[in-house]
Amino acid sequence: MQQPNQETFEHYSVLCEELILGLELKDQGHYLDVTAGGGGHSEKMLRSAPNIKVTAIDQDLNAIAAVKKRLAAYYPERLQLWQGNFAEYEPEENSFEGIIADLGVSSPQFDTPERGFSFRHSAPLDMRMNQDQRRTAAEIVNRTKEKNLADLIFEYGEERFSRRIARNIVQKRPFSSTTELASAIASSVPGKYRHGKIHPATRTFQALRIAVNRELESLETLIAKAPLWLKPGGIIGIISFHSLEDRIVKHGFRNSELLKVLTKKPIIPQREEIRVNPRSRSAKLRFAQKIDPSQPERDKWGNIKS
């Protein structure tokens, strides 16, 4: 098992003020952070309300080690940690006053070359958020059938040249490094596309990352389970970073019989936050609240419905 390296795990938590404000923290409450990352959101909660407790989850060993060190003053009295995929977490029902999730890939994961999330540096095709799992991006790239690979790139990367890219990958594989794969992807698309606003490999790398970590399946599981974990009146807030995630959150909240949508339109970062952290520009935050049967339903003006 890879040893955690908490010294290199520093992550900027996006929409932090908006997320904590929307949770409406309650005295003595217990809150769940299913994507601890660098610990920014958990720390904000713990500092904002001195009597609350937080359970923080992350599947990245480095993140867990970093949070434990950063928030040592709160551990273990007010902070509990659990390492694993949030889709596999099984608390008792009605456990939490609030639940938060930041679905973005942490900056250290992108910026540490050996993790293989980015093609800016030559690195093994890894992309695992949980270093203990077996499946890597290299396995998907080098073993998946052409049609299935094209479908994966199209569905998870929303890449319109997915067929060309998959065909070229299959012809040139095996691949072992991020830069080799990025170069093959770039050579698969028209010249005009190669010189666009984003690198031509960006969408394919997103697709592979999502597939390796089963991100969308895990998100769907979270939205199905999380309302059961909330106490009546409890609030869930989820930050997504691309349309596939946001669509699942939006429809998951709307279609849940246990939740009431609190944000008709997503909350997005202010200009100053984007200036300080450009990676936050695509973030979208949505809130929903668990319906409390003991409270009367009210209309948009606050009047009790008959």
N, C-alpha and C positions, 0 to 999 in steps of 0.2 A: 504494500500500500504506500502511495506517495506521502511523504511527510508534509504537513501543512507549513506554509510560509506566510505568517501573518505580517511580516515586516513590509511586504510589497503590496498588501491589499488595502488600497485607499480608493474610496469610491464617492463620487458626488451624488447625493440623494436628491432627485428631482422633485419639484412641486411639494417640497417638504412642508412649508407653511400651510399651503392649501389643503394638504392631506390631513394634517393634524387638526386644523380648524374644522374640517368637515366631519371628523370623527366624533366631535362633541364629547371629549373625554370626561368620564364620570369618576368621582371620588371612589376609591377602593375597587375600581374596575380592573378586569383582567383582559388584556389585548393580545392579539396574535399577529405577528409579522411573519408572513410565510416566505418572504424573500429578504432575508436579513442583509445580504450584500455587505457593505462596509459598516453597517450598523447605524447609519444616519437617521433613518426614520424611527428606529427603536429608541435611540438616544433622545430624540426630540420629544417622544412621548413620555419617557421616564423623567425628563427635566420639566416638562410642562405640567405634570400632575404628580406631586410627590408621594401620593399614596397608591398609585396604580402598580400593577405587575404586568410584565410583558413576557410572552413566550416567542422566541425568534427561531425561525427555521431557515436552513440553507443546505443545499446538496453539495456545495463546494467546501471542501475541507479547509482551504485557506481562509474562506470567509468566516467560517465558524471560529477558527483560531483568532482571527483579527477582531471579531466582535467580542470575544471573551476577554481579549486584552484591552480593547478600547473601553469597554463598559465594565471593567473589573470592579468598580465601586458599587455596582448594582448586582453583581453576580455572587452567590446564587439567590440572595434573599428576594430581590425584585425582578430578576431576569433569569429565565430558564432557556436553555439551548437544546435544539434537536437537529441532528444532521440527517438529511435525506430529502427526497422529493416530496413537495407538499401534497401531491396527489396520493401519497401513501400514508399520510398522517391520519391518525384515528383517535381524536379526543372524544370525550363524552359530549353528548348533545347539550345545547344551551350552556356552553362553557364560557363564552366570551362576550364582552360588551362591544367589541369592535375587531375587525379583521382588515389587514392591509396587504397589498401585493404590489410590488414594483417589478414588472415583467421584463425590464431591460437587462441586457447583458452587462455585467459590471465592467467598469473601465479597466480594472486590472486583468480581467480575462481577455479583453481586446488587446491590451498593451503589453502583455507578457507573451513574447514570441512563441515559446515552447508550448503554449496552450493551443496554438493552431487555429484561432478564431479569425485572424486577420491575414491578408496576403501582403501586407506592407513589409514583412520580413519572411525570409525562408525558414519554414518550421515544419515539423511533422503534421500531417493531416489528422488532427485530433478532434478538437471542438467539444470535448466532454466537459459538462459542468460538474458532474460527479466523477471524480477521478477513479472511483472504484468500479464503475461500470465497464463492460467489455467492448461494446460497439463503439467504433470511432468513425470519423468521416472517411478515412481511408478505406475502411471495409465497405461502406456504401458506394463510394466512387468506383472501386475496383471490382466489385462483385455483383452489383445490381444490373439486371437486364436493361438494354437500351430503352425500351418503351417505358418500363417502370421508372427509370432514371429521368426520362423526359417528363413524365407525369409529375414526379416529385418536384422537379425544378419549376414546372409551370404552376403547380398548386401552391407550394410553400414560398416560392420566390416571385410569383406573378411575372415570370420572365417570358416574353413573347417569342424569343428565339430558343426556347427550351429544346425543341427537336434538333436543331442544328448543334447546339452545345452538347447534348447527350450523345449524338452520333460521333462527334469529334472526340469526346472523352473516351468512348468505347474503342475507337480506332487507335488512340494513342496510349491507352493505359497499359501497364499499371503506373499510378502516380504515388509518390511518397511525400512530396512537399507542397506547401501552400502556393509558392510562387510558380512551380511547374504547372499546377492546375489552373491558376489564374491566367497564365500565359496561353494555355490551350483554350480556355474559354474566350479570351480576347480574340484569338485567331478564328473563332467560330462565327463571329458576327460581322455585319457590314462595317466598313470603315467609318461611316458617319456615326454609327452607334458606339464605336470604340472611343470616340473623342467627345462623348457627351458629358453631361454634368457629373455623372457618377461613373466609377470604373465598371466596365462591362461584366466583371465577375461578382459584383456586389450582391445581386439578387440570387445568384446560384449559391454563393457562400451562405447567405441567409437561409436558403432552402435546406442546405445540408445541415446547418446548425440546428434548425428546427427539427429535422428528422432524427438527428443523432440523439437529441435530448427529449424527443417526443413532447415538445413544448405545447402544441395545440391540444393534444389529447389530455395532457396534465391540466391545462387551463379549463377545459370542459369538465373534467372531474372535480376540480376545485369549485367551480360555480355550482355544480350539482350538490356538493357536500357542504359547502360553507354555510348556507342558510341554516342547516341543521345545527351547526356549531354555535351560531349566534343566539344570544338570549333575545326574547321578544323586545323589540325596540332597538336592538343592536344594529350597528352600521358597518357596512363593508365598502372599502374604497380600493379600486384597482387602477393602476397606471399601466397603459399599454403603449407600444411604440411603433406599431405598424397596423395596417388596415385589417389584416387577418385576425390579430388579437382583439382589436377594438370591436370588430363585428361580433365576435364570440361573447365579449363582455356585454355589449349593448343588448343583444338578443337574449343572452342568458339571464340578465337582470329582468328584462321585460317579460320573459316567458315563465319566470319562476312564480309559483303560487304562494311562496312564502315571503317574497320581497316586494317592496314598493320603490320604484325608481325615484331618486332624489335629484338627478341631473338629466334634464331633457337633452341638453347639449354638453359635450365634454368640457372640462376645465383644461385650459392649455397654459403653458408657461408665459410669464410676462417677458417683455423685451429685455429687461435687465438680466433675468436668469439665463436667457438664451445667449446674451453677450458673454456672460461669465462661463457658461457651460454650453457650447454649441450643440452638444449631443442631446440636449434636452428639447430641441426644437420640434421633434416629432411626438413628444409625450402627450397623452390624453388621459385625463382622470375622470372616472365615473364613480358615483356613489349610489348605493341602494340601502334600504333599511328593512329589517325583518318586521313583518306585520305583527303588531301586538293585539291579540284578540280582546284584551281587556280595555283597550282604548277605542273610543268611538271614531268612526271614519269621518274625516272632514274634507270639505271642498277646498278649492284654491284660495278662497277668501278666509278660511279658518272656521267656517260654519259647520256644525255637525250635520252630516247627511241624514235624511230621514229614512 
